[in-house]
Amino acid sequence: MKIAWFIASLMLVVGAPVANARDEPSPLGPQAGDTYEIRLERESKEEGSDGSSGSSTDRDTIVERVIAVRDDGLELEYDLPQAITEQDRTANWQFPVRVFKPNRGPMQLLNLSELEARVDGWLKAAKWTRDVCGRWIFTWNAFRIECDPQSVLKTIEAFDLGSADLQDGAPYRDKEALGFAPLKKQAAGAEGATFTAELKVNPEAVRQARAESDVVVGEIMKKPVTLDAALQARATEAISGTILVTFETDSIGNTRRRTRVIKLEIKEVNGVVETKTVSETVERQPVGRTKS
């Protein structure tokens, strides 16, 4: 599902002026000023035994900059690329955002008051009141009118490569899978290593996501449906599939790319079989060190 508050085809450019093109992030660990471009691409294809088909592609980019390195974690700034228009900048009021990413535990907002002021300005410019917050609307794509500054953390998490224990045989879990699977080291060389894990999808997680999508569609089409009703309608579907995750590391073991491919088969009670493949790639590339 597309991140609603991003523009689908943002240009992939460096988000901050580079102080020195040769001044790459330190191999000894993050340092203040280290800057990365993180690209997220999702492709979805589906086919039905009744002849139906569909596909979509979404590409988004954000820029991550290390503000400070602390013993208990990192202070980071996330922003959109420089090339976006002023109109798009205004619409994406959540950025730039500063967060604290602890060594353990969830990220925390550091500029909450700034974000609260921005959302008020955004609503005023759009001539909206708080009554619209949380609603889904459709322009050229469906998006949720988000007014909660904390929601940006969920956006950032979609670009986070995570902190998996990348070792041969280490257990790996996925929030949409049943149980865990061992990581397998597929290749290793001077430029890094590759690890994979294949898991079985959790049918209930897929059913929940499909029901939530039904609720959104109902709201947009002005034919509201409750989540309970949507779940009941989806209860007869037989869902199976796999999740294949691939991690690629750099020369010092940091994850630079994660690819996640979900293959689903959904059998409806009327006999129609839907097959769906969703591929998601997150790639994090250093673009130098900026001046703080």
Secondary structure, DSSP 8 states (H G I E B T S, - for coil): ---TTS-TB-----SS--SBTT----TTS--TTEEEEEEEEEEEEEEETTS-EEEEEEEEEEEEEEEEEETTEEEEEEE--TTS-HHHHHH-TT-SEEEEEESSS--EES-HHHHHHHHHHHHHHTT--GGGTT-EEESSSEEE----GGGHHHHHHHT-------STT-EEE-TTEESEEE-EEEEEETTEEEEEEEEEE-HHHHHHHHHHHHHHHHHHTT----HHHHHHHHTT-EEEEEEEEEEEE-TTS-EEEEEEEEEEEEE-TTS-EEEEEEEEEEEEEEEEE---
